[in-house]
């Protein structure tokens, strides 16, 4: 084995205890390497979202450390794009203004941001909807706007918290493919929280299976990162085998204890 | 947005909503007029609508001057209530300490029946100022409480987005205040708009009521020239047609105020808020 490059982000023995005494995470270790597509897979309540929020800096770990070995600055917010479970758009602002928000908060005027906004909307295929309001869009389109907004800051690390959970399967498949294309084009690293075995197996280069009470990573599965995705992969025996492996592992790891 | 459900049906609905109440109104007026004529009810008991209309025209110089006085009080009171209510709501939303120390007093002001304060205000203040203060007091609270509710009802995730992209890493008190103001302007203000406008519509009606109540309290003390005073004066003189005419003007003023505020609400919210959606979608 060759010596791996230092990780982009490293979580070491991260523990999170909430104010009400609930231990959400206990001793979580995770190295996120540049270019990876990591899925955090697990049942609800296993601390997946908490782990993601800690990486984003939205929550502080009670114990343990989050380090960015290759970064020079202490402020990593420029490197992070965050996509929530809901689209979380401002209903009073049109699509372009919603995508503008992160740039606007950094003091970029609409005129200066115009090019970047148009580019991000083109990336998610919504260039024709810049003037539309969120309520005029479908659920999938809203999520696309949300992704475009996260991309507007040119993040190295894209954090996604069950972004497609509320969408229908057909839309989800399309967004899965689009997301993989975006990663290829932009070369960013993605950490993707999901409770879907099939989604994680389809998207990831690595799947981290999390178990609850207290939340930690119980197993990691290397998935085929290089293979071509699309309908062929979705119907291939390779994909079926991967899903089977992940499902087996997930069930064996989470079978003890109440559901 | 592409589904144009039958437009004619939508238009028919609007037409019906206009025509039906109008028909009921005209029928009621007709019954009233017929009743008065058939039974020869004397005008000091119940004037016919036609007589009220005649009085309205004949007494127009007097009544219009009174209408102007009452409207001025109402609008000025409403304007001051909006300015004060919004300013206080913003202040309360920026600082917990201010909220805890001031909000209970705003509630006390609200739950005290204002008509009980009016005589007191009339002792302490010149008459026109006291009437204005009354209108302001009753209109103030709905603006304050609704704006506060709106300012607090921002999507949590959007606030986190602000945390992620907005707050500077070094946290000096001034930087913190700056980021709060930014969040206020970009997030909380637009999120509060629907609730604020709902409060404004309530406040518009209440401001008129406050003005009338205060005028009545003042009117019994002798002076005043607003519509409420005209009503009291007509009552003393048994000039019931004029009393009705003044009532009509008050009602019309209230309706116009409500329609104006509703139109304002629609203009501001029609692109994005659920409440402004009609038959489409």
Interface residues (C-beta under 8 A of the other chain):
Chain A: X56 X57 X58 X74 X75 X77 X80 X82 X84 X86 X88 X90 X91 X92 X93 X101 X102 X104 X105 X106 X132 X133 X134 X135 X136 X153
Chain B: X1 X155 X157 X158 X160 X161 X162 X163 X164 X165 X166 X169 X182 X186 X187 X190 X191 X193 X271 X272 X273 X274 X281
